Amino acid sequence: MILLARFFSVADIFLFPACFFLLFFIIRARANRNTDTRIRSLYFRAFYFKTICVLLFVTVTEIYFKGGDTGLYYQATKDLRAAISDNPDNFWIVWDSKKLTSDSPLFPFFYYDNYADDLTYGYMFSSNNFFPPKVALLPSFLFGNSYLCISMCFGFFALIGAIRLFKTFYYFYPHLFKELALACLFLPGVVFWSSGLLKDPISFGCIGIILYAFINIFFKKKNYFSSVLWILLCCYFLFNIKIYILLVLLLSILIWQFAEFNKLIKDRTLRAVFTIMTFSAGAVVGFFLLDYITSLEAAQQYKLDSLLESVQKERKVYENINQVLQGDSHFKINDSNPVFLFFGSIVATFFRPFVWEVNTPIALFSAFESAIFLLVTIFFMFKKGVKQFFSVSFSDGRILMCFVFAFVFAFAVGSSTANFGALSRYKIPCTPFYLILLILLFNKTKLALPKWFNKVINFAVPVK
């Protein structure tokens, strides 16, 4: 009950309904802009599902995980509020600070916050850890520092991105309404892990918002100004929280556009020449862009010349933590050979944990999704062959974009993570893209989805 008092209060009885109805009015206003009744229904259903997952996330992380990262972010938010309450001028110090330092005027509020066994100040020495509490300040002031309401606002931002991710692909494939809705809005593990005061809801929301803004600018030809603003804001968020997501997303979009321009050339010879030229130019530009971005403090660990070494160090850290905590969700892959490392990372991200590797109730979310991905992938390869999985993916720009984002991202998180619990969180940006990839492969080859999978879709999205 001591822990519960730290995250829940009597005030939540009044604050959470106020937060819920405020966000409900926003989602209703957005839903009513759509003339399609299926889309309107989808907005509400996704909002209710997100609300349930927020409540479940807050309860489970408090009682089962005893706080964890989200507890540190919440404590940091309270410390920042204390600093601003003590001296309003500290607001500008918070705004200008990229991370906490021992000589910062904010440091005493973290170090002397009377929080037992406090590790918050050390955690905030990292710039990407300091950013979420800064974002949480707005809902914290709006809703009386309610942890539940802050989590609801973070989850709502992720929902906005998920809806826009759905609308991005729905624009091109309106006949795949239910399938895309499942992939973007109703994957249990994705919705659950994007429902709290963490980096993941922000990063997941940014992905969908950036893609939809991109569609508005280059395909729908509308909302140019607001779309550019959303892209700049979300790129700023990703740069400060998880820059590798921004790098993979930009790479995927560039490759998609190369493929789209390539389709406009009718002559096969010219098309082949253009493909070689654009991909060569893109590789050169991408190399220098990556080298420049990763030379900055926020992304030095992603420099090309130290990436493999960084991967091995990250996995070693997880192994050591696992030994200290005596946990049993640790997994190993062969990281001595780049080929085995890549293959093992992909398998771990998309297809694990297997059923026999599940050792906690929380792992059931990931195991359920992983089983779906594995069975649907095997079904496609059995019916169409392994070759078509790759050849069809590279024949269509939009499918190729999903392929690149899903596999590059899966390698990035799968190779550097050695714990299924952490991997369940880190992989949520790429799991919708992998399921969309599978759905589009079935659609492109005119192969019917398995009957059992259609039952899963109809259960998740019972919209006629």
PAPAMAR-604940 format. One record per residue (C-alpha): residue number from 1; x, y negated, z. Coordinates in Angstrom, 2 decimals, padded with zeros to 5 digits. Layout:
<pts>
NUM:X:Y:Z
...
</pts>
This chain:
<pts>
1:000.00:000.00:000.00
2:002.97:-002.34:000.51
3:003.85:-001.99:-003.16
4:000.26:-002.40:-004.22
5:000.04:-005.67:-002.33
6:002.93:-006.96:-004.38
7:001.17:-006.42:-007.70
8:-002.51:-006.56:-006.83
9:-004.36:-009.07:-004.71
10:-007.88:-009.97:-003.70
11:-007.68:-012.89:-006.13
12:-007.56:-010.42:-009.04
13:-011.24:-009.72:-008.41
14:-011.93:-013.20:-009.74
15:-008.90:-013.89:-011.91
16:-008.98:-010.76:-014.07
17:-012.65:-011.19:-015.17
18:-011.83:-014.81:-016.04
19:-008.82:-013.67:-018.09
20:-010.83:-010.88:-019.72
21:-013.69:-013.13:-020.82
22:-011.35:-015.85:-022.08
23:-009.53:-013.35:-024.29
24:-012.85:-011.73:-025.24
25:-014.17:-015.07:-026.54
26:-010.99:-015.47:-028.58
27:-011.26:-012.00:-030.09
28:-014.99:-012.52:-030.76
29:-014.29:-015.79:-032.57
30:-011.69:-014.03:-034.71
31:-013.97:-011.06:-035.35
32:-016.90:-013.23:-036.45
33:-014.77:-014.70:-039.24
34:-014.97:-011.36:-041.03
35:-017.96:-010.57:-043.20
36:-017.21:-006.86:-043.13
37:-019.10:-005.33:-040.19
38:-016.52:-002.54:-039.95
39:-013.75:-005.06:-039.35
40:-015.79:-006.87:-036.70
41:-016.50:-003.61:-034.92
42:-012.82:-002.72:-035.10
43:-011.81:-005.94:-033.34
44:-014.02:-005.20:-030.35
45:-013.16:-001.53:-030.14
46:-009.43:-002.29:-030.26
47:-009.84:-004.98:-027.60
48:-011.69:-002.64:-025.23
49:-009.10:000.10:-025.78
50:-006.30:-002.37:-025.10
51:-008.01:-003.51:-021.87
52:-008.28:000.10:-020.67
53:-004.61:000.67:-021.47
54:-003.60:-002.51:-019.60
55:-005.42:-001.32:-016.48
56:-003.92:002.13:-016.88
57:-000.44:000.73:-017.46
58:-000.55:-001.50:-014.38
59:-001.83:001.34:-012.21
60:000.60:003.97:-013.48
61:003.69:001.78:-013.45
62:002.92:000.63:-009.92
63:001.98:003.97:-008.35
64:004.04:006.38:-010.47
65:007.03:004.35:-011.69
66:007.13:002.09:-008.61
67:007.56:-001.04:-010.69
68:010.63:-000.51:-012.87
69:011.56:-003.13:-015.49
70:008.14:-004.73:-015.39
71:008.52:-005.31:-011.64
72:011.80:-007.12:-012.19
73:010.24:-009.31:-014.88
74:007.35:-010.12:-012.57
75:009.66:-011.01:-009.70
76:011.70:-013.19:-012.07
77:008.50:-014.96:-013.14
78:007.65:-015.67:-009.51
79:011.19:-016.93:-008.89
80:010.98:-019.28:-011.88
81:007.63:-020.57:-010.63
82:009.14:-021.17:-007.21
83:011.96:-023.17:-008.79
84:009.52:-025.32:-010.76
85:007.26:-025.83:-007.74
86:010.23:-026.94:-005.68
87:011.35:-029.42:-008.32
88:009.33:-030.01:-011.53
89:012.54:-031.05:-013.30
90:013.60:-027.39:-013.09
91:011.09:-026.72:-015.87
92:013.51:-028.23:-018.37
93:016.37:-026.23:-016.91
94:014.30:-023.07:-017.37
95:013.47:-024.13:-020.92
96:017.11:-024.80:-021.83
97:018.59:-021.76:-020.05
98:019.28:-018.70:-022.16
99:020.09:-016.59:-019.14
100:020.68:-016.86:-015.43
101:024.17:-017.74:-014.24
102:025.64:-017.89:-010.75
103:026.20:-021.66:-011.04
104:022.70:-022.41:-012.34
105:020.35:-024.48:-010.14
106:017.89:-021.61:-010.61
107:020.19:-019.00:-009.05
108:019.30:-019.69:-005.38
109:015.61:-019.05:-006.12
110:016.52:-015.58:-007.42
111:019.14:-014.74:-004.81
112:017.17:-015.91:-001.75
113:013.66:-014.80:-002.71
114:013.20:-012.45:000.29
115:012.53:-009.54:-002.05
116:013.89:-006.34:-000.47
117:016.51:-004.43:-002.45
118:016.41:-007.18:-005.06
119:018.24:-006.58:-008.34
120:016.41:-009.28:-010.25
121:019.17:-011.89:-010.33
122:021.64:-009.39:-011.81
123:019.08:-008.27:-014.39
124:018.51:-011.87:-015.45
125:022.20:-012.37:-016.30
126:021.26:-010.87:-019.68
127:019.68:-013.32:-022.13
128:017.20:-010.81:-023.58
129:016.02:-009.93:-020.05
130:015.65:-013.59:-019.07
131:013.34:-014.34:-022.01
132:010.17:-012.36:-021.03
133:009.78:-014.13:-017.64
134:010.04:-017.46:-019.47
135:007.20:-016.37:-021.76
136:005.23:-015.10:-018.75
137:005.27:-018.53:-017.13
138:002.32:-019.78:-019.21
139:-000.16:-017.01:-018.21
140:001.31:-017.16:-014.71
141:000.29:-020.80:-014.33
142:-003.08:-020.20:-016.01
143:-004.06:-017.25:-013.82
144:-002.49:-017.91:-010.45
145:000.55:-015.69:-010.93
146:-001.68:-012.62:-011.26
147:000.42:-009.69:-012.46
148:-002.68:-008.04:-013.92
149:-003.60:-011.14:-015.94
150:-000.02:-011.63:-017.15
151:000.02:-008.02:-018.36
152:-003.34:-008.57:-020.07
153:-001.98:-011.60:-021.93
154:001.14:-009.73:-023.03
155:-001.03:-006.82:-024.18
156:-003.32:-009.24:-026.02
157:-000.38:-010.64:-027.97
158:000.55:-007.08:-028.97
159:-003.08:-006.54:-030.03
160:-002.95:-009.64:-032.23
161:000.11:-008.22:-033.97
162:-001.49:-004.78:-034.29
163:-004.61:-006.23:-035.91
164:-002.50:-008.22:-038.34
165:-000.41:-005.17:-039.12
166:-003.64:-003.35:-039.93
167:-004.89:-006.22:-042.10
168:-001.56:-006.31:-043.95
169:-001.97:-002.76:-045.25
170:-005.75:-002.95:-045.46
171:-005.30:-005.75:-048.00
172:-003.64:-003.27:-050.36
173:-005.53:-000.10:-049.34
174:-009.11:-000.98:-048.32
175:-010.21:002.62:-048.94
176:-007.90:003.79:-046.15
177:-009.72:001.81:-043.48
178:-009.97:004.51:-040.81
179:-006.54:005.98:-041.42
180:-004.81:002.60:-041.15
181:-006.87:001.67:-038.09
182:-005.66:004.79:-036.32
183:-002.03:004.11:-037.21
184:-002.06:000.43:-036.20
185:-004.60:000.19:-033.38
186:-005.34:003.50:-031.69
187:-002.14:005.48:-031.20
188:-002.29:006.09:-027.42
189:001.44:005.86:-026.72
190:001.87:002.69:-028.77
191:-001.11:000.90:-027.19
192:-000.11:002.02:-023.67
193:003.53:000.92:-023.85
194:002.59:-002.43:-025.41
195:000.23:-003.30:-022.56
196:002.38:-004.76:-019.81
197:004.89:-007.38:-018.78
198:007.74:-006.03:-020.91
199:009.69:-006.94:-024.05
200:007.82:-004.34:-026.08
201:004.42:-006.09:-026.38
202:006.15:-009.25:-027.59
203:008.33:-007.48:-030.15
204:005.47:-005.29:-031.42
205:003.16:-008.27:-031.77
206:005.82:-010.23:-033.66
207:006.25:-007.48:-036.26
208:002.59:-007.51:-037.25
209:002.36:-011.31:-037.23
210:005.44:-011.72:-039.43
211:004.23:-009.17:-041.99
212:000.76:-010.68:-042.19
213:002.17:-014.19:-042.54
214:004.38:-012.86:-045.32
215:001.29:-011.44:-047.07
216:-000.53:-014.76:-046.74
217:002.35:-016.66:-048.35
218:003.33:-014.37:-051.21
219:000.17:-012.41:-052.02
220:-002.92:-014.21:-050.72
221:-001.41:-017.63:-051.50
222:-002.99:-019.36:-048.49
223:-002.25:-020.72:-045.01
224:001.31:-021.61:-045.99
225:002.05:-024.02:-043.17
226:000.63:-021.94:-040.32
227:002.20:-018.77:-041.74
228:005.65:-020.36:-041.85
229:005.22:-021.56:-038.26
230:004.22:-018.06:-037.11
231:007.21:-016.54:-038.90
232:009.62:-019.01:-037.31
233:008.13:-018.53:-033.84
234:008.15:-014.73:-034.04
235:011.67:-014.63:-035.49
236:012.76:-016.80:-032.57
237:011.12:-014.37:-030.13
238:012.70:-011.32:-031.75
239:016.10:-012.95:-031.92
240:016.01:-013.60:-028.19
241:014.46:-010.28:-027.14
242:015.44:-007.51:-029.54
243:017.42:-008.80:-032.49
244:017.87:-005.35:-034.03
245:014.11:-005.27:-034.70
246:014.41:-008.53:-036.61
247:017.34:-007.17:-038.63
248:015.51:-003.97:-039.58
249:012.31:-005.85:-040.41
250:014.10:-008.35:-042.66
251:015.95:-005.52:-044.39
252:012.68:-003.68:-045.04
253:010.91:-006.74:-046.42
254:013.86:-007.57:-048.72
255:013.92:-004.04:-050.13
256:010.15:-004.18:-050.61
257:010.47:-007.38:-052.62
258:013.30:-005.98:-054.73
259:011.04:-003.05:-055.58
260:008.09:-005.37:-056.40
261:010.18:-007.53:-058.74
262:011.59:-004.42:-060.34
263:008.09:-003.26:-061.32
264:007.54:-006.41:-063.39
265:010.26:-005.36:-065.85
266:008.79:-003.09:-068.53
267:011.98:-002.05:-070.29
268:013.49:000.94:-068.46
269:017.10:-000.04:-069.25
270:016.65:-003.61:-068.08
271:014.83:-002.32:-065.02
272:017.75:-000.04:-064.15
273:020.24:-002.89:-064.63
274:018.09:-005.23:-062.54
275:017.80:-002.60:-059.80
276:021.57:-002.19:-059.61
277:022.14:-005.95:-059.64
278:019.51:-006.79:-057.03
279:020.46:-004.02:-054.66
280:024.14:-004.89:-055.04
281:023.47:-008.57:-054.44
282:021.16:-007.69:-051.56
283:023.80:-005.43:-050.03
284:026.43:-008.19:-050.23
285:024.09:-010.87:-048.85
286:022.81:-008.47:-046.20
287:026.34:-007.56:-045.13
288:027.41:-011.17:-044.64
289:024.09:-012.08:-043.01
290:024.37:-009.15:-040.63
291:027.99:-009.95:-039.90
292:027.10:-013.58:-039.16
293:024.09:-012.83:-036.97
294:025.88:-010.12:-035.03
295:028.78:-012.45:-034.36
296:026.45:-014.40:-032.08
297:026.37:-013.57:-028.38
298:022.89:-012.04:-028.47
299:023.84:-009.41:-031.03
300:027.53:-008.64:-030.78
301:026.82:-005.02:-029.89
302:025.32:-004.52:-033.37
303:028.46:-005.43:-035.32
304:029.18:-002.83:-037.96
305:032.69:-002.07:-036.77
306:031.55:-001.21:-033.24
307:028.09:000.27:-033.81
308:029.00:003.98:-033.48
309:031.08:003.26:-030.39
310:028.15:001.32:-028.93
311:025.81:004.24:-029.62
312:028.06:006.67:-027.77
313:028.38:004.28:-024.82
314:024.63:003.78:-024.61
315:023.98:007.51:-024.54
316:026.68:007.97:-021.89
317:024.99:005.34:-019.70
318:021.67:007.19:-019.96
319:023.35:010.47:-019.11
320:024.92:008.95:-015.99
321:021.65:007.39:-014.89
322:019.90:010.71:-015.43
323:022.43:012.50:-013.23
324:022.07:009.94:-010.45
325:018.29:010.04:-010.50
326:018.22:013.82:-011.05
327:015.61:013.36:-013.72
328:014.62:016.03:-016.20
329:013.57:013.99:-019.24
330:017.12:013.70:-020.57
331:017.83:015.07:-024.04
332:020.98:015.53:-026.08
333:021.82:015.22:-029.76
334:025.09:015.76:-031.61
335:026.73:012.33:-031.82
336:030.15:013.48:-033.01
337:029.08:013.84:-036.65
338:027.23:010.93:-038.34
339:024.98:013.31:-040.34
340:023.96:015.31:-037.28
341:023.56:012.08:-035.32
342:021.19:010.66:-037.95
343:019.14:013.86:-038.27
344:018.96:014.39:-034.52
345:017.94:010.77:-033.93
346:015.08:010.98:-036.45
347:013.81:014.24:-034.98
348:014.00:012.89:-031.43
349:012.16:009.70:-032.31
350:009.31:011.09:-034.39
351:008.89:014.72:-033.35
352:010.00:014.93:-029.71
353:009.23:015.59:-026.94
354:007.93:018.97:-028.02
355:005.11:020.48:-025.99
356:007.52:022.63:-023.95
357:009.61:019.54:-023.14
358:006.74:017.70:-021.45
359:007.37:017.43:-017.73
360:005.27:014.42:-016.72
361:001.66:013.37:-017.45
362:002.94:010.17:-019.07
363:004.95:012.20:-021.60
364:001.66:013.60:-022.95
365:001.12:010.35:-024.88
366:004.34:010.78:-026.82
367:003.94:014.55:-027.15
368:000.47:014.10:-028.65
369:001.69:011.61:-031.25
370:004.84:013.62:-031.96
371:002.80:016.77:-032.57
372:000.57:014.90:-035.05
373:003.58:013.50:-036.90
374:005.29:016.88:-037.07
375:002.24:018.83:-038.24
376:001.22:016.27:-040.87
377:004.82:016.03:-042.14
378:005.13:019.82:-042.41
379:001.74:020.01:-044.14
380:002.79:017.46:-046.78
381:006.16:019.09:-047.41
382:004.54:022.53:-047.62
383:001.99:021.32:-050.18
384:004.16:018.93:-052.21
385:007.73:019.85:-051.35
386:010.53:018.04:-049.55
387:011.68:016.36:-052.76
388:008.35:014.56:-053.25
389:008.49:013.20:-049.71
390:011.51:011.13:-050.74
391:010.85:010.62:-054.46
392:007.33:009.26:-053.91
393:008.58:007.05:-051.09
394:011.12:005.43:-053.42
395:008.61:005.03:-056.26
396:006.43:002.45:-054.50
397:007.63:-000.78:-052.87
398:005.17:-000.76:-049.98
399:005.80:002.88:-049.16
400:009.54:002.24:-049.43
401:009.24:-000.61:-046.94
402:007.54:001.70:-044.43
403:010.15:004.38:-045.11
404:013.11:002.05:-044.55
405:011.68:000.43:-041.43
406:010.59:003.73:-039.89
407:013.80:005.66:-040.53
408:016.33:002.90:-039.86
409:014.55:001.92:-036.67
410:014.16:005.55:-035.60
411:017.89:006.09:-036.05
412:018.69:002.92:-034.10
413:016.64:003.84:-031.02
414:016.99:007.62:-031.22
415:020.77:007.52:-031.42
416:021.22:005.12:-028.51
417:018.63:006.60:-026.13
418:018.96:009.83:-024.19
419:015.79:009.76:-022.12
420:012.29:010.58:-023.40
421:010.70:008.04:-021.08
422:012.79:005.17:-022.44
423:012.45:006.44:-026.00
424:008.64:006.42:-025.68
425:008.84:002.67:-025.16
426:011.59:001.82:-027.60
427:010.10:003.68:-030.54
428:006.64:002.08:-030.55
429:007.44:-000.40:-033.37
430:008.32:002.39:-035.82
431:005.69:005.03:-035.00
432:002.81:003.17:-036.73
433:005.03:002.68:-039.79
434:005.85:006.37:-039.94
435:002.18:007.35:-039.75
436:001.33:004.73:-042.39
437:004.13:006.21:-044.52
438:002.55:009.65:-044.25
439:-000.92:008.32:-045.01
440:000.31:006.47:-048.10
441:002.21:009.54:-049.31
442:-000.98:011.59:-049.13
443:-002.87:008.82:-050.91
444:-000.23:008.36:-053.63
445:-000.05:012.09:-054.42
446:-003.86:012.50:-054.12
447:-003.39:015.17:-051.48
448:-006.24:015.50:-049.00
449:-005.38:015.07:-045.34
450:-005.70:018.18:-043.15
451:-009.24:018.69:-041.86
452:-008.11:018.66:-038.24
453:-006.39:015.32:-038.79
454:-009.58:013.86:-040.25
455:-011.33:014.91:-037.04
456:-008.72:013.03:-035.03
457:-009.27:009.95:-037.24
458:-013.06:010.11:-036.91
459:-012.77:010.46:-033.13
460:-010.43:007.47:-032.83
461:-012.28:005.31:-035.36
462:-015.98:006.30:-035.36
463:-016.97:003.51:-037.73
464:-019.19:004.27:-040.72
</pts>
